[in-house]
Amino acid sequence: MSRAKRAPEPVAPRIGAGKHRGRPLVVPPGVEVRPTASRARESLFNILMHADLNGDGTSPLPSARVLDAFAGCGALGIEALSRGAAHVTFMDSSSEAVRTVGENLRTLKEAASARVLRTDATQPQPAPRDGACTLAFLDPPYRSGLAPRALAALARVGWLAPGAVCVVEVGGKEDLEAVPGFTAFDQRRYGAAKIIFLRYEPSDPAP
């Protein structure tokens, strides 16, 4: 008699490089968290570190103020901290995800460099005075259509600084709806994922 196969346990993502290289992150079982695949994450951060995304020969990552929306376990934002980002704001609407991000930050002694908010990135609270971010990651559920809504909402309430680089992950066969104020300038395909790079260029930036 054949036996039913057990579903595999979620594989804990590990930090790819920087001061926390190789450290595992907690992903709560039974929660819909889809960390960006390690190979795609490694390629993404290589682009952020070495490609001329700012147009002046500099990387947007070192000393960046980062937003990790739809944070899940916080893998993207914590990878950014490991590689030199100054501060990361994590957003997720799930209380379990928020708890897990906090646990990962405490384990790595990075809590002082982060802000963790339980909030819907499509309806975020206004950013504090120091909240405007220069680099943003958005990794919503595939085929949810949430990324364009979140980009517009985050910009509207001050979470994105003019010129911010925004990195959006969608399904490999998905298109990203155009959002006023955002210009896509690159995209890469990694298996089932597509990563799209945009720049936030508001028509009437604050003085």
Summary of the structure (lengths in Angstrom):
residues: 207
radius of gyration: 16.6
end to end distance: 72.1
largest distance: 72.1
contacts: 636
relative contact order: 0.15
helix: 23%
strand: 26%
